[in-house]
């Protein structure tokens, strides 16, 4: 299936072989789609993705909405209607558009939500990227969006910045589903998991039902290789004295997957033991790791690299359309996430030995990610304003 070409069933499936995407559930992994657009909801394509590919959720962000609004005529009529409302600025118009899409996608995935007993079937909507370093404002906006969307199977996306962590705990403690985004580092992930568990404990103390709350920790993958590979390439152009070019070369295209595998092992440790079991006894579900940024950016690597190598129980992969098509066509599902875990640990050790600071890389990626989302939001609001003006001219 290409979300543009609208083909829906792979040749493998047509010959009776199981769709590789649908097969992932046998390994405990859920496929979510990193994409949303109006015609996906109105054409029946989303329903086909759910039935043919086993799709179990969707994620969105400002960049996705910007492309959807500017890259199609799907929103022209609604823009015309909203532009006539004098009390709405560009942000207000965008929110009306986004919330309608999130509500409709949530309704389409409600059967998945019910069938999986609230484990899947979620659709994510992001708080304003401008609030990434503002705790109370994030809490206020997340609560407002949650109330406005009014769907049990919605998730509000909150970045895992230092200021986002207390917001995550607060929101979970209020029974709001949270998708924690922009995670790159193991130590930050540990803080996010702690915020989730503490939030559930807060909710339980208030007499709330912890079984009705869901959260994922969106751990970004390909961007790590992009940055580290770039550093290695530059270093190899003029290797400093004492450096090991062979070691540097051996790390290219390896760190992102190794980082994810090590983090998954930590996930299993965190969601075990007496503290977690006390919540699990009340019906609480673990905060799954969600692999994000899984489209391959380096043309020299397999176009399904970050799907094939991160398949394991209690995980989600939110896959962009092109990668979804590619995996359906030639993906090879296997239990890969816990393969060569020792080698993954060695890769992270070798990275430090090679003089590359993982902390510096992940800190930079987090800062860059916040800026990229804010820039995308700027472009989104400008596009909405332009489209609204055009619609009423």
N, C-alpha and C positions, 0 to 999 in steps of 0.2 A: 504494500500500500504506500503510495506516495500521497501525502496530504495535498499535493498540488495536482498530481496526475489522477488521483482518486482510484488507482487500482487497489484492490482490497485483499486478494488472496494469493499467497505465494504459489509458485509452481510446485514446490515440494508438497504443500498442503493439498493441492489439486491432485497429486499422485498418491495421496493417502498417508504420506509422512506427516508427523506432527509439526505444526508451526513452531519454529524455534522459540519465538517469543512466548507462546503459550506454554511451552515446555519448562520455562524458568520457574513456574510455580511448583514444579515437582522438587526443585532444589530449595524451596522456601523463600524465593525472591519474588517480589511484586514489581510489575512494570507500571510505571506512571509515565505520562506524556508531558514533556517540557514544552508545551505549546498550547495556545488557545486562539481561536478566531471564530467569528460569528457563524460562518458557513459550515464549520465543523459541527456546530450544534444543530443547525437547521436542515442540513442536507441528509442527515442520517448516518454520516460518516462516523461520528462518535459511537453510535450504537453498534456499527460494524466493528470498530476497534475493540469494543468491549466483548463482543461475541466471537470474533475471528482471531483476535490477538490476545485475548485475556487481559485487556487493559484494566487497571485497578485504581487509577487516580490520575490527577493532572496538577501541574504547577504552572504558575504564571509569574511574570515580573514586568516592570515598566518597559523594558526593551521589547518584550514579546507583544505587549499591547500597542506599542508605537508602530511596530511593523504591521500588525493586524489592521490598525486604523488607517495608516497611510498607504498600505499596500493592497487595499481592496475597496470596493464600493459597498461593502456589507453594512457600514455604519452611516451611510449618507442620510437616510431618512431620519434615523434617530438624532443625528447631529443637527439636522434642520429643526427638529422639534425642540431639542434642548437649547439651541442657540437663541430661540425666541423667548426663553425664560430669562428675564433681565437680572434675576437674583443669582444666576449661576455664572461663575468665572470658569476658566479653563479647567481648574482642578475639580470643580463641582461637576462639570460636564464629563470629564474622564471617569470620575467615580460612578456616575450613573451608568455609563457604558460598561465599565468593568464589573460592577456589582450585578448588573443584569446577566452578563456572561457567566460569572461565577455561580450565580443562583441556578441558571439553566443547566450548567455543567454538573452542578451538585445534584440537581434533580435527576439527571440522566444516570448518574453514578449511585443513586440511592439504593438501587437493588444490590449493587456490590457491597455497599456499606452494611446493609441488612444481612446479606448472605454470609459475609465474613465476620459477623458479630462485632462490627465497628473497628475491625483491624484495617480495612482498606475502604476505598470509595471516596477519598477526600479530594478536594479542589482547593488550591492555595491562592490567597490574595495577600499582597505585600503592603505593609505600612509604608508611608512615605519615606524614601531613602534620605530625605532631608533630616529625619529624626534619628539617624543611626547613633548619634552620640548624646541623645536626650532621653533619659529614662522615663520621667513622668509623662512627657508628651507621647512617647511610644505606648505607654500603658493606656493613656486616654484614647489615642487613635485606634489602637487594637480593639479596645472595648467598644468603641463606636462602630467600627467596621463589622465586628462580630454581631452586634445587635442589629445592624442594618441588613447584612446578608441573611441572617436568621435561618441558617441551615445547620443542622447538627453535624453534617459531614463537610463543613468548610474548615479550613485551617488558615490562621493568620500568620504570615511570615514576619519574623523578627530577626534582625541580624545578631550574630553572636559576638557583638562588640562588648567591651567591659561595661558600657552603659546599658547594653541590652540584657545582660545576665540577670540583674534584679527585676527587670521588666518581665522576663520569661518566668521567673519564679512567681511573681505576683499574678500573672495571667493564668498560669496553670492552676494556681491556688484558687482562682475564680471559676475554674471549670471550662476554660477556653482552650480549644485545640490550637497548638502552636507548631509551626514549621520553622525551626531555627536555621537560618541561612548564613552563608559566607563563612563556613568553617573549613579551616585548612590544617590546623595544628592539633596534635594529640592533647597537649595540656589544656587548650581551650575547650576541646570536646569534653574533657573530664569535668570542667567547670559547668558546661552546659548540662551534662547528665546530672550533676549535683543539683543544679537549679530545678531541673525537672522533678527529681525525687523529692526535694524539699518542698516544691510546690504541691505535689501530691499529698505530702504529709500535712501541709497547711490545710488543704481541702478536706482531708479526712478529719482533722481536728474540728473543722467547722461543721461537720456532719454531712459533707458532700459525698457524692457517689464517684469514687475514683475510677470505676469501670467505664465511665462515659467520657473520659478524657483521653485524647490521643496526641502524640507528638512524634515528630521525626527530627533528626539532627542531620542537616544537609551538608555533607562533607564533599567539598569540591576536589576534583581529581585532575583533569587534564591541564588546568592552568599551572599546576605545580611542575609538571614536566616541561611545559613551555618556558617557564622562567628559569628552571635549573639547567635545561638543555642549552638555553641561550647563554647562561653564565659559563657553562663548560666550553661551548664553542668559542667564546671570546678568550677564555683562558688558554685554550689550545693554540690560538694564533700566536701567542707569545708566552709560552709556559715559564713561570718564575723558577728560579733555581730551587732545586729540591722537590719540585712537584713531580707527580707520577702521571704522565699522560695516559698510560694504559688504564690506570685506576679511574681517571676521569671519564675516559671513553666508555668504560664498563658500566657507568652509572646512567648514561643517556637512555631515556625512555623507561627507566626502572624505578625511579623514586616515588612517583605518584601512587603506583600500585602497591609498592612496599609500605608506604605511609598508611594507606587504607587498610592493608592487612594487619599491620601492627595495631591500628586503632580498633579494628574489629575484635581482636583478642582482648583489648581493654574493655570493650563493650560487654563481652561475656563475663568478665570479672565483676564489673560494676553491677550488672543486673543478676546477681546471685548473692547468697549470704543472707543472714537474718534480717538486716534492714530492708532489703528489697522484698524478701519473702513475706514480711508483715504486710506490705502493700499488695503483693500478688494475691495474698489470701483474701483481700477485699475485692479482687477482680481487676487490679491495675495491670495495664499492658506495658511492656517495655517501650522505651523510646528508641525506635529502630534507627539505625544508620541508613541514610538515604544518599546514594552516590549521585552527585550532581556534576555538571560540566563533564559529561561523559562522551561528548562528541570529540572525535580525534582531530586535533588541530595540525599535527605534523603529518604531511602527506606520505612520509616515509614509513609510517606505522600503519598497522591494520586499521581499517575504518570501524572495526568492532572491538578494538583492543580493550577499551575501558568498560565494555559489557562482559566480554568473555572471561576476563581475568578477575572479576569481582562478584562471582555468583556464589551465594551462600545463604544459609537460613536466617530468617528474621531481618532481611535487608530489603531495601527498595532501590531501584535504579530509575531515575527520571530521565527519560531518553528523548533527545531532540528528533524531529521528524526524519531527517536524512539517515541518522544512525538507526532509528527504528526500522526503516526500510531495508537498510543494509543487513541488520541482524536477522530479520525475517528471511532474507534472501540466502545468506550464507553463514549465519551464526552457528556456532557449535556449543550448545549448552553442556556444561559439566560442573561438578562441584569444585570450583577453582579457588574460592576465597581462602580456604585453609591449606592449599597446596604451598609447600615451600615456605612456611612461616618463619623458620629459622633463617632461611636465605633473605627474607624480607628484613629481619632484624639486622643481619649483616650488612645489607644495603644501606640502612640508615646509619650504621656505625661507620661504614666506608665513606659515606658522604661527609661526616664530620672529619674523618681522617684526611679527606681530600681538601679540607679547608673551606668547605661550603657550610654556612650556618643555616640550618633548617629554620631556626627561629627568625632570623633576618628575612628569609624568603617568605615565610608564612605571615609575618607582620606586614611585609610589603604587599603581599597579595590581598590581605584583608583591607588595608588602606586603599589599594587600587580598586578593589571590589566595591567598596562604599562609594568611591568617586565615580566609577563606571555606572553604577545604578543611579546615582544622582544626575550624572550627565544624561543618561537615557531618559530620566524623568523630565529633565529640562527639554529634551527633544520631543518627548511625548506631549507635554503641555503646549509647546510651540506648535506642534502639528495639529493638536485639537483646536487651538485658537484659530489657526489658519483655515482649517476645514470648516469650522463653525462660521467664520466670516464669509467664506466662499459659499456656504450653504444658504446664507441669508442675503447675499448680494444680488 
